């Protein structure tokens, strides 16, 4: 985390990218355990926390600044999804097609976040170079 207000957006995007990376690992683990009896799928929730933090009457800059001051408290929470529900007789609730779709969606999200971070740095470079 970079400790200056100029990087508030980058810090929030970085935290979101970390959560997406964690989700990628969790989804990959779900896929690896598709045939494990009694395994329950897991996921990471982060976007809901970020969305709730963004709600408010303040400007976007003020909300991002507020989030940035408490960024260490932000993080993706790993949870077991539908822990009492099983799709199969062996107690496993992982659907391989659904997991593959979640994985593809998450990789698009991660790539977009990384692209946004790069664009933010590019803007700073443009301002600093005077071009």
C-alpha positions, 0 to 999 in steps of 0.5 A, spaced: 500 500 500 502 506 498 501 511 503 499 518 499 492 521 497 495 521 490 494 513 490 488 512 493 484 509 487 490 505 485 490 502 493 483 500 492 484 497 485 490 493 488 486 491 494 480 489 489 485 485 485 488 481 491 481 479 492 480 477 485 487 473 485 484 470 492 478 468 488 481 465 483 485 460 487 479 458 491 475 457 485 481 453 482 481 449 489 473 448 488 475 445 481 480 440 484 475 438 489 470 436 484 470 429 485 471 429 493 466 426 497 462 431 502 466 437 499 463 444 499 464 449 494 468 456 497 468 463 494 470 470 496 466 476 497 469 483 496 465 486 492 459 487 496 463 490 502 466 495 497 459 497 494 457 498 501 463 502 503 462 506 496 454 508 498 454 515 501 452 522 499 460 524 499 463 525 492 467 519 489 474 522 491 471 523 498 469 516 498 475 513 496 479 517 501 475 514 506 476 507 504 483 508 503 484 510 510 481 503 512 484 499 507 487 494 511 480 492 514 478 491 507 479 484 504 476 478 501 472 474 506 472 466 504 466 463 506 463 456 504 457 456 499 451 453 501 454 448 506 448 444 507 446 443 500 449 438 496 447 437 488 450 429 488 449 423 493 456 424 495 455 430 499 459 434 494 456 441 491 461 443 486 458 444 479 464 444 474 460 448 469 458 453 474 465 453 477 469 454 470 464 460 468 466 463 475 473 462 473 472 465 466 468 471 469 473 472 475 479 472 470 476 478 466 475 482 472 482 481 475 485 483 468 480 489 468 483 491 475 490 490 472 489 494 466 485 500 470 491 500 475 496 501 469 492 506 466 492 510 473 500 510 473 500 512 465 496 518 467 501 520 473 506 519 468 503 523 463 502 529 468 509 528 471 512 528 464 508 534 461 506 531 455 
